[in-house]
């Protein structure tokens, strides 16, 4: 398995994902981008060696990017 993954040529302007970097503790890089129905959230160590991507459902995009207050 493996190999090159091709992409189809586009006749229109290129579309890019514009990630927003969130403030984070513990040396993590956390990025988010709004998508239909919520957010894509990416978190990794600062060297991007280990990370993950998840979908956070939030249809109205009300999440401000911060965590909830502990207590």
N, C-alpha and C positions, 0 to 999 in steps of 0.2 A: 504494500500500500504506500501511499504518498505520491509525491509528484507535484507538478505545477497545476495550479487552479487558474483557469482563464476567466476573463470577464468579457461580456459582450460590449462592443463599441456603442457609445451613446451619441445620439444626434443632438442632444440638448446639453445645457450647461451641466457640469459635474455637480453632484450633490454630496455634501460632506456632513459628517456628524460633528456637532459643535459641543464637545464635552465641557462641563463646568467642574472645576476642581473645588472640593469641599475642604474646609479646615478639619483636621483630624489629629488625634493624639497617637502615641505609641509608634510613631514613625511609619504610619500607613499612608498610602496614596489612595484617596477616595474620589471618584469622578461620577457624575451623573449626567444624563441627558433625557429630556422629555420625549416620550414616544406616545402613540395613541394608547390611552387607557392607563398611563402611569409613567414610570421612570425605569430606565436601564441604569443599574448601579454597578460600578466596577471598583473593586478594592484589591490592593496588592501591597507587598512590602515595597520599600522605596527603590529597590533594584528591579522591580517587575519580574522577579524570578518565580514568585508564587502569588497567585491571585485568583479571583473569581468574578463572575458576572451574574447578576440576578435581576429579575423584574420585580419592581415594587408597585403594586396596583394603587393608583391614585388618579381616577378619571378626571378630576378637576384640577390636578396639579397644585394642590394646596401645601404640600410638604415644602418647608423652607430650607431643607437640607441639613437641619440640625437634629440632634437626638432629643428624646424626651427627657424632662427633668427627673432625676432619680429621687426616690423618696417614698 
